[in-house]
Amino acid sequence: MLYKIAPEEPWSVKNLARMHKKNHVQPYKSTLDGSAHFPEIPTAIGIRLNKGELEIIAPYGLAALFSKKVEPTPYFKQSERLYNIYLQRLKTKNWKQKWPRLQIIKE
């Protein structure tokens, strides 16, 4: 559906109900909990339908997204294994090349 609306955009839609399996963690308690477990703060955003209305889920807010600042979520800062996943994503996603004005935080 999103590709029909804007085919030029690099959409990435994930089903939060299954992402815990990919990340080898316990099932998430809620949409907000699942979003809080995303690797990067500006990607830790979701939209859900709530009583017929679209609702933005952003456990860390939207400031990092709008300021073009990429840093790991607190969850991905808590262990070397998770932090390395964050670093690998930075490398494979190649965001800095696509969007040169991004500020990438590596702690």
Rosetta constraint file for C-alpha pairs under 8 A:
AtomPair CA 1 CA 5 HARMONIC 6.63 0.50
AtomPair CA 2 CA 6 HARMONIC 6.18 0.50
AtomPair CA 2 CA 7 HARMONIC 7.28 0.50
AtomPair CA 2 CA 11 HARMONIC 7.20 0.50
AtomPair CA 3 CA 7 HARMONIC 4.25 0.50
AtomPair CA 3 CA 8 HARMONIC 7.62 0.50
AtomPair CA 3 CA 9 HARMONIC 7.48 0.50
AtomPair CA 3 CA 11 HARMONIC 7.42 0.50
AtomPair CA 14 CA 19 HARMONIC 7.39 0.50
AtomPair CA 15 CA 19 HARMONIC 6.54 0.50
AtomPair CA 16 CA 20 HARMONIC 7.56 0.50
AtomPair CA 16 CA 31 HARMONIC 7.12 0.50
AtomPair CA 16 CA 34 HARMONIC 6.31 0.50
AtomPair CA 16 CA 35 HARMONIC 7.81 0.50
AtomPair CA 17 CA 27 HARMONIC 7.59 0.50
AtomPair CA 17 CA 28 HARMONIC 7.43 0.50
AtomPair CA 18 CA 22 HARMONIC 7.28 0.50
AtomPair CA 18 CA 27 HARMONIC 7.93 0.50
AtomPair CA 19 CA 23 HARMONIC 6.34 0.50
AtomPair CA 20 CA 24 HARMONIC 5.80 0.50
AtomPair CA 20 CA 25 HARMONIC 5.19 0.50
AtomPair CA 20 CA 26 HARMONIC 6.16 0.50
AtomPair CA 20 CA 27 HARMONIC 5.41 0.50
AtomPair CA 20 CA 28 HARMONIC 6.80 0.50
AtomPair CA 21 CA 25 HARMONIC 6.52 0.50
AtomPair CA 21 CA 26 HARMONIC 7.87 0.50
AtomPair CA 21 CA 27 HARMONIC 7.68 0.50
AtomPair CA 28 CA 33 HARMONIC 5.83 0.50
AtomPair CA 28 CA 34 HARMONIC 5.15 0.50
AtomPair CA 29 CA 33 HARMONIC 5.86 0.50
AtomPair CA 29 CA 34 HARMONIC 7.15 0.50
AtomPair CA 30 CA 34 HARMONIC 6.12 0.50
AtomPair CA 31 CA 35 HARMONIC 6.11 0.50
AtomPair CA 31 CA 46 HARMONIC 8.00 0.50
AtomPair CA 31 CA 57 HARMONIC 7.48 0.50
AtomPair CA 32 CA 36 HARMONIC 6.19 0.50
AtomPair CA 32 CA 57 HARMONIC 6.18 0.50
AtomPair CA 32 CA 58 HARMONIC 7.33 0.50
AtomPair CA 32 CA 59 HARMONIC 6.34 0.50
AtomPair CA 33 CA 37 HARMONIC 6.66 0.50
AtomPair CA 34 CA 38 HARMONIC 7.14 0.50
AtomPair CA 35 CA 44 HARMONIC 5.09 0.50
AtomPair CA 35 CA 45 HARMONIC 6.16 0.50
AtomPair CA 35 CA 46 HARMONIC 6.67 0.50
AtomPair CA 35 CA 57 HARMONIC 7.28 0.50
AtomPair CA 35 CA 58 HARMONIC 7.07 0.50
AtomPair CA 35 CA 59 HARMONIC 6.78 0.50
AtomPair CA 36 CA 44 HARMONIC 6.09 0.50
AtomPair CA 36 CA 58 HARMONIC 7.85 0.50
AtomPair CA 36 CA 59 HARMONIC 5.71 0.50
AtomPair CA 36 CA 60 HARMONIC 7.50 0.50
AtomPair CA 36 CA 73 HARMONIC 7.28 0.50
AtomPair CA 36 CA 75 HARMONIC 7.41 0.50
AtomPair CA 37 CA 44 HARMONIC 7.41 0.50
AtomPair CA 37 CA 73 HARMONIC 7.30 0.50
AtomPair CA 37 CA 75 HARMONIC 6.00 0.50
AtomPair CA 37 CA 76 HARMONIC 7.54 0.50
AtomPair CA 38 CA 43 HARMONIC 6.73 0.50
AtomPair CA 38 CA 44 HARMONIC 5.15 0.50
AtomPair CA 38 CA 73 HARMONIC 6.91 0.50
AtomPair CA 38 CA 75 HARMONIC 7.98 0.50
AtomPair CA 38 CA 76 HARMONIC 7.89 0.50
AtomPair CA 39 CA 43 HARMONIC 7.37 0.50
AtomPair CA 39 CA 44 HARMONIC 7.30 0.50
AtomPair CA 39 CA 72 HARMONIC 5.64 0.50
AtomPair CA 39 CA 73 HARMONIC 5.74 0.50
AtomPair CA 39 CA 75 HARMONIC 7.59 0.50
AtomPair CA 39 CA 76 HARMONIC 5.74 0.50
AtomPair CA 39 CA 85 HARMONIC 7.76 0.50
AtomPair CA 39 CA 86 HARMONIC 5.75 0.50
AtomPair CA 40 CA 44 HARMONIC 6.19 0.50
AtomPair CA 40 CA 70 HARMONIC 6.38 0.50
AtomPair CA 40 CA 71 HARMONIC 5.52 0.50
AtomPair CA 40 CA 72 HARMONIC 4.36 0.50
AtomPair CA 40 CA 73 HARMONIC 5.21 0.50
AtomPair CA 40 CA 76 HARMONIC 7.87 0.50
AtomPair CA 40 CA 86 HARMONIC 7.18 0.50
AtomPair CA 41 CA 45 HARMONIC 8.00 0.50
AtomPair CA 41 CA 60 HARMONIC 6.43 0.50
AtomPair CA 41 CA 64 HARMONIC 6.78 0.50
AtomPair CA 41 CA 65 HARMONIC 7.72 0.50
AtomPair CA 41 CA 70 HARMONIC 6.54 0.50
AtomPair CA 41 CA 71 HARMONIC 5.91 0.50
AtomPair CA 41 CA 72 HARMONIC 5.82 0.50
AtomPair CA 41 CA 73 HARMONIC 5.05 0.50
AtomPair CA 42 CA 62 HARMONIC 6.99 0.50
AtomPair CA 42 CA 64 HARMONIC 5.52 0.50
AtomPair CA 42 CA 65 HARMONIC 4.56 0.50
AtomPair CA 42 CA 69 HARMONIC 7.34 0.50
AtomPair CA 42 CA 70 HARMONIC 6.19 0.50
AtomPair CA 42 CA 71 HARMONIC 7.71 0.50
AtomPair CA 43 CA 65 HARMONIC 7.73 0.50
AtomPair CA 44 CA 58 HARMONIC 6.15 0.50
AtomPair CA 44 CA 59 HARMONIC 7.06 0.50
AtomPair CA 44 CA 60 HARMONIC 7.30 0.50
AtomPair CA 44 CA 73 HARMONIC 7.92 0.50
AtomPair CA 45 CA 56 HARMONIC 7.14 0.50
AtomPair CA 45 CA 57 HARMONIC 5.55 0.50
AtomPair CA 45 CA 58 HARMONIC 4.62 0.50
AtomPair CA 45 CA 59 HARMONIC 7.41 0.50
AtomPair CA 46 CA 56 HARMONIC 5.85 0.50
AtomPair CA 46 CA 57 HARMONIC 4.83 0.50
AtomPair CA 46 CA 58 HARMONIC 6.51 0.50
AtomPair CA 47 CA 54 HARMONIC 6.43 0.50
AtomPair CA 47 CA 55 HARMONIC 5.48 0.50
AtomPair CA 47 CA 56 HARMONIC 4.61 0.50
AtomPair CA 47 CA 57 HARMONIC 5.77 0.50
AtomPair CA 48 CA 54 HARMONIC 5.67 0.50
AtomPair CA 48 CA 55 HARMONIC 5.28 0.50
AtomPair CA 48 CA 56 HARMONIC 6.66 0.50
AtomPair CA 48 CA 57 HARMONIC 7.41 0.50
AtomPair CA 49 CA 53 HARMONIC 5.48 0.50
AtomPair CA 49 CA 54 HARMONIC 4.70 0.50
AtomPair CA 49 CA 55 HARMONIC 6.09 0.50
AtomPair CA 50 CA 54 HARMONIC 6.17 0.50
AtomPair CA 50 CA 55 HARMONIC 6.31 0.50
AtomPair CA 58 CA 62 HARMONIC 6.62 0.50
AtomPair CA 62 CA 66 HARMONIC 6.41 0.50
AtomPair CA 63 CA 67 HARMONIC 5.94 0.50
AtomPair CA 64 CA 68 HARMONIC 5.91 0.50
AtomPair CA 64 CA 69 HARMONIC 4.94 0.50
AtomPair CA 64 CA 70 HARMONIC 6.76 0.50
AtomPair CA 65 CA 69 HARMONIC 6.38 0.50
AtomPair CA 65 CA 70 HARMONIC 7.65 0.50
AtomPair CA 68 CA 101 HARMONIC 7.04 0.50
AtomPair CA 68 CA 102 HARMONIC 4.91 0.50
AtomPair CA 68 CA 103 HARMONIC 6.11 0.50
AtomPair CA 69 CA 102 HARMONIC 5.87 0.50
AtomPair CA 69 CA 103 HARMONIC 4.71 0.50
AtomPair CA 69 CA 104 HARMONIC 6.13 0.50
AtomPair CA 69 CA 105 HARMONIC 7.40 0.50
AtomPair CA 70 CA 102 HARMONIC 7.05 0.50
AtomPair CA 70 CA 103 HARMONIC 6.05 0.50
AtomPair CA 70 CA 104 HARMONIC 4.88 0.50
AtomPair CA 70 CA 105 HARMONIC 5.92 0.50
AtomPair CA 71 CA 104 HARMONIC 6.34 0.50
AtomPair CA 71 CA 105 HARMONIC 4.89 0.50
AtomPair CA 71 CA 106 HARMONIC 7.02 0.50
AtomPair CA 72 CA 76 HARMONIC 5.73 0.50
AtomPair CA 72 CA 77 HARMONIC 6.28 0.50
AtomPair CA 72 CA 83 HARMONIC 7.52 0.50
AtomPair CA 72 CA 86 HARMONIC 6.55 0.50
AtomPair CA 72 CA 105 HARMONIC 7.71 0.50
AtomPair CA 73 CA 77 HARMONIC 6.45 0.50
AtomPair CA 74 CA 78 HARMONIC 6.47 0.50
AtomPair CA 75 CA 82 HARMONIC 7.84 0.50
AtomPair CA 76 CA 82 HARMONIC 4.91 0.50
AtomPair CA 76 CA 83 HARMONIC 5.17 0.50
AtomPair CA 76 CA 85 HARMONIC 7.97 0.50
AtomPair CA 76 CA 86 HARMONIC 6.87 0.50
AtomPair CA 77 CA 82 HARMONIC 6.86 0.50
AtomPair CA 77 CA 83 HARMONIC 5.49 0.50
AtomPair CA 78 CA 82 HARMONIC 7.18 0.50
AtomPair CA 78 CA 83 HARMONIC 7.41 0.50
AtomPair CA 79 CA 83 HARMONIC 6.10 0.50
AtomPair CA 80 CA 84 HARMONIC 5.98 0.50
AtomPair CA 81 CA 85 HARMONIC 6.55 0.50
AtomPair CA 82 CA 86 HARMONIC 6.52 0.50
AtomPair CA 83 CA 87 HARMONIC 6.34 0.50
AtomPair CA 84 CA 88 HARMONIC 6.05 0.50
AtomPair CA 85 CA 89 HARMONIC 6.15 0.50
AtomPair CA 86 CA 90 HARMONIC 6.38 0.50
AtomPair CA 87 CA 91 HARMONIC 6.43 0.50
AtomPair CA 87 CA 106 HARMONIC 7.75 0.50
AtomPair CA 88 CA 92 HARMONIC 6.17 0.50
AtomPair CA 89 CA 93 HARMONIC 5.65 0.50
AtomPair CA 90 CA 94 HARMONIC 6.06 0.50
AtomPair CA 90 CA 95 HARMONIC 6.85 0.50
AtomPair CA 94 CA 98 HARMONIC 6.67 0.50
AtomPair CA 95 CA 99 HARMONIC 5.78 0.50
AtomPair CA 95 CA 100 HARMONIC 7.75 0.50
AtomPair CA 95 CA 102 HARMONIC 7.73 0.50
AtomPair CA 96 CA 100 HARMONIC 4.88 0.50
AtomPair CA 96 CA 101 HARMONIC 7.33 0.50
AtomPair CA 96 CA 102 HARMONIC 6.02 0.50
AtomPair CA 96 CA 104 HARMONIC 7.63 0.50
